[in-house]
């Protein structure tokens, strides 16, 4: 996440995390975990739909 924060122009990861949480309502880590859960559930759903 440090490189992403730097590329987006933030002075620190903490500054990026605070802004992310304020704008999205959850921390970057929580958003990443939720995205992973969404991907996992979609792939499982697709496999079941093919049967």
C-alpha positions as CSV (number, residue, x, y, z in Angstrom):
1,X,0.0,0.0,0.0
2,X,2.9,2.3,0.6
3,X,3.7,2.6,-3.1
4,X,0.1,3.2,-4.0
5,X,-0.1,6.0,-1.4
6,X,3.2,7.5,-2.8
7,X,2.0,7.3,-6.4
8,X,-1.2,9.0,-5.5
9,X,0.7,11.9,-3.9
10,X,0.2,11.1,-0.2
11,X,3.0,11.9,2.2
12,X,2.5,8.7,4.1
13,X,0.5,5.4,4.2
14,X,-1.3,6.8,7.3
15,X,-2.5,9.8,5.4
16,X,-3.8,7.6,2.6
17,X,-5.5,5.3,5.0
18,X,-7.3,8.1,6.8
19,X,-8.5,9.6,3.6
20,X,-9.6,6.2,2.2
21,X,-11.5,5.4,5.4
22,X,-13.2,8.8,5.4
23,X,-14.3,8.4,1.8
24,X,-15.2,4.7,1.7
25,X,-16.3,4.1,5.3
26,X,-13.8,1.3,5.9
27,X,-10.0,0.9,6.0
28,X,-8.1,-0.2,2.9
29,X,-7.4,-3.6,4.6
30,X,-11.1,-4.2,5.3
31,X,-12.0,-3.1,1.7
32,X,-9.4,-5.6,0.4
33,X,-10.8,-8.4,2.5
34,X,-14.4,-7.6,1.4
35,X,-13.3,-7.6,-2.3
36,X,-11.6,-11.0,-1.8
37,X,-14.9,-12.3,-0.3
38,X,-16.9,-10.9,-3.2
39,X,-14.5,-12.6,-5.8
40,X,-14.6,-15.9,-3.9
41,X,-18.4,-15.9,-3.7
42,X,-18.8,-15.0,-7.4
43,X,-16.4,-17.7,-8.5
44,X,-18.3,-20.3,-6.4
45,X,-21.6,-19.0,-7.7
46,X,-20.4,-19.4,-11.3
47,X,-19.3,-22.9,-10.8
48,X,-22.6,-23.9,-9.3
49,X,-24.5,-22.1,-12.1
50,X,-22.8,-24.3,-14.7
51,X,-24.1,-27.5,-13.1
